[in-house]
Amino acid sequence: MALRDLTVGILQLHSSRGKAEALERLARLSRRVREADLIVMPEYSMIDPTDAPLEILRREAESPGEPGPWLRAAERLAAEHSACVVATFFEPAPDGRVYNSAAVIEPGGGVLGVYRKTHLFDAYGYRESEKIAPGGEVFRPVEACGARLGLMICFELRVCELARLQALQGAEVLVAPAAWYRGPLKEEALHVLARARAHENTLYTVVAALAGPRFTGRSTIVDPMGVQLLDAGPMEAYAEARLEAWRLEEARRSLPILRLLRRDLLGLPPGGRDI
């Protein structure tokens, strides 16, 4: 088990109309970081794509191999606080759309892993796929700043299989950047899903959710037994919570669901780590 006690900081940014505005918001909110070992930003932090033309998203997009102002700012944030950062961004896709991506950046600026959202939000009358291309791979958990991190993005909190596959690969902390659109019962759904993914996989779940007129905010951190440790409220905010290794150890000892799974019956791959 890789997990050590660590502090997670959530940058609950307000939505922005462009990268310049987003960089200003990121710089201002980052000054509130205190003791975080891991810092997470919401989905759509770089720009709110809801009404943005695809040409704007393509122009603003960056690549981890050739970072622009947004990813360089995330690298500086990691270096300044000696923390890992989960940074969200738009990345050029070969078909003319963009990927909705998240990168795990280590304190030295290296990229430990990149995830491109695989399940797009074509629901509730919205079609994310008009501008966003789906990624083609489930994220493989990475060792980062004292934890083995898994990644999923927003709508994918509803795809329990993604969380389960990463838990079976040893994920101890599931990070879910989100831009959760407002609507009837949407905040309740966000928290129910976060608690379910945590409890059914006995791992910590960290949801960094965008704030703003279209979005709920309400970022949360849930422990491996489904207990909510943090609710950041609806406005732009910075919040921290402590993740303790003993909670994970006790949850997996008393509720060994990952070992009890009949993987042969469910078509699941064998676990590659001691869980």
Residue pairs with C-beta under 8 A, 6 or more apart in sequence:
1 172
1 245
1 248
1 249
1 274
2 143
2 146
2 147
2 148
2 170
2 172
3 146
3 147
3 148
3 172
3 173
3 243
3 245
3 248
4 146
4 147
4 245
5 146
5 242
5 243
5 244
5 245
6 37
6 38
6 145
6 146
6 147
6 242
6 243
7 35
7 36
7 37
7 38
7 240
7 241
7 242
7 243
8 36
8 37
8 38
8 39
8 40
8 173
8 206
8 221
8 240
8 241
8 242
8 243
9 33
9 34
9 35
9 36
9 38
9 39
9 40
9 83
9 238
9 239
9 240
10 39
10 40
10 206
10 208
10 219
10 221
10 230
10 232
10 238
10 239
10 240
11 26
11 29
11 30
11 33
11 39
11 40
11 41
11 42
11 45
11 208
11 238
12 29
12 42
12 208
12 209
12 210
12 211
12 217
12 219
12 232
12 235
12 236
12 237
12 238
12 239
13 22
13 25
13 26
13 29
13 41
13 42
13 45
13 210
13 211
13 236
14 25
14 210
14 211
14 212
14 235
14 236
15 44
15 48
15 179
15 210
15 211
15 212
15 213
15 214
15 215
16 22
16 25
16 45
16 46
16 47
16 48
17 47
17 48
17 52
18 47
18 56
18 60
19 46
19 47
19 60
19 69
19 70
22 45
22 46
22 47
22 70
23 69
23 70
23 73
25 236
26 41
26 45
26 73
26 77
27 73
29 236
29 238
30 77
30 80
32 238
33 39
33 77
33 81
33 83
33 238
34 240
35 240
36 81
36 83
36 240
37 83
37 84
37 145
37 146
38 83
38 84
38 85
38 86
38 144
38 145
38 146
38 147
38 149
38 173
38 206
39 77
39 78
39 81
39 83
39 84
39 85
39 86
40 85
40 86
40 175
40 177
40 206
40 208
41 74
41 85
41 86
41 87
41 88
41 177
41 208
42 88
42 177
42 178
42 179
42 208
42 209
42 210
42 211
42 219
43 88
43 100
43 102
43 153
43 154
43 177
43 178
43 179
43 208
43 210
44 88
44 179
44 210
44 215
45 87
45 88
45 89
45 177
45 210
46 60
46 70
46 88
46 89
46 90
47 56
47 57
47 60
47 90
48 179
48 210
48 212
48 214
49 57
49 90
49 131
49 132
50 126
50 214
52 131
54 96
54 97
54 98
54 130
54 131
57 90
57 98
57 131
58 92
58 96
58 98
60 70
60 90
61 89
61 90
61 91
61 92
61 98
62 68
62 69
62 70
62 71
62 89
62 90
62 91
63 91
63 92
64 71
64 91
64 103
64 111
64 114
67 75
70 87
70 89
71 87
71 89
71 103
71 105
74 85
74 87
74 103
74 105
75 85
75 105
75 109
77 83
77 85
78 84
78 85
78 105
78 106
78 107
78 108
78 109
79 107
79 108
79 109
81 107
82 107
83 107
83 145
84 104
84 105
84 106
84 107
84 112
84 144
84 145
84 149
85 104
85 105
86 102
86 103
86 104
86 105
86 149
86 151
86 175
86 177
86 208
87 102
87 103
87 105
88 100
88 101
88 102
88 153
88 177
89 101
89 102
89 103
90 98
90 99
90 100
90 101
91 98
91 99
91 101
91 116
92 98
92 99
93 99
93 133
94 133
95 133
97 131
97 132
97 133
98 131
98 132
98 133
99 116
99 117
99 132
99 133
99 135
100 116
100 117
100 120
100 128
100 132
100 153
101 114
101 115
101 116
101 117
101 135
102 114
102 115
102 117
102 151
102 153
102 175
102 177
103 111
103 113
103 114
103 115
104 111
104 112
104 113
104 114
104 142
104 144
104 149
104 151
105 111
105 112
106 112
106 144
106 145
107 145
112 142
112 143
112 144
113 139
113 140
113 142
113 149
113 151
115 135
115 139
115 151
115 152
115 153
116 133
116 134
116 135
116 136
116 137
117 132
117 134
117 135
117 153
117 154
117 155
117 156
118 134
118 135
118 136
118 137
118 138
118 156
118 162
119 134
119 155
119 156
119 158
119 159
119 162
120 128
120 129
120 132
120 134
120 155
121 128
121 154
121 155
122 128
122 129
123 155
124 181
124 183
126 181
128 155
138 162
138 165
138 166
139 150
139 151
139 152
139 166
140 166
140 169
141 148
141 149
141 150
141 166
141 169
141 170
141 171
142 148
142 149
143 149
147 172
147 173
147 204
147 243
148 170
148 171
148 172
148 173
148 273
149 171
149 172
149 173
149 174
149 175
150 163
150 166
150 167
150 169
150 171
150 173
150 174
150 175
150 203
151 166
151 174
151 175
151 176
152 159
152 162
152 163
152 166
152 174
152 175
152 176
153 176
153 177
153 178
154 176
154 177
154 178
154 179
154 180
156 162
156 176
157 176
157 178
157 190
157 193
157 194
157 197
157 207
158 193
160 196
160 197
160 200
163 171
163 174
163 197
163 200
163 201
163 203
164 200
164 201
164 268
165 268
165 269
166 174
167 174
167 201
167 202
167 203
167 258
167 275
168 258
168 261
168 263
168 268
168 269
168 270
168 271
168 272
168 275
169 271
169 272
169 273
170 271
170 272
170 273
170 275
171 201
171 203
172 203
172 204
172 248
173 203
173 204
173 205
173 206
173 243
174 197
174 198
174 201
174 203
174 204
174 205
174 206
175 206
175 208
176 194
176 197
176 205
176 206
176 207
176 208
177 207
177 208
178 190
178 207
178 208
178 209
178 210
179 209
179 210
179 215
180 186
180 187
180 190
180 209
180 210
180 215
180 216
180 218
181 214
181 215
181 216
182 214
182 215
182 216
186 216
187 216
187 218
190 207
190 209
190 216
190 218
190 220
191 218
191 220
191 228
191 231
194 205
194 207
194 220
194 222
194 228
195 205
195 222
195 226
195 228
196 226
197 203
197 205
197 222
198 204
198 205
198 222
198 223
198 224
198 225
198 226
199 222
199 224
199 225
199 226
200 257
201 224
201 257
201 258
202 224
202 225
202 248
202 251
202 252
202 255
202 257
202 258
203 224
203 248
204 221
204 222
204 223
204 224
204 243
204 247
204 248
205 220
205 221
205 222
206 221
207 219
207 220
207 221
207 222
208 219
209 215
209 216
209 217
209 218
209 219
209 220
209 232
210 217
211 217
211 234
211 235
211 236
211 237
216 234
217 232
217 233
217 234
217 235
217 236
217 237
218 231
218 232
218 233
218 234
219 230
219 231
219 232
219 237
219 239
220 228
220 229
220 230
220 231
220 232
221 228
221 229
221 230
221 241
221 243
222 228
222 229
223 229
223 243
223 247
223 251
224 247
224 248
224 251
224 252
225 247
225 251
225 255
229 241
229 242
230 239
230 240
230 241
232 239
252 258
252 275
258 271
258 275
259 271
259 275
261 268
263 269
263 270
263 271
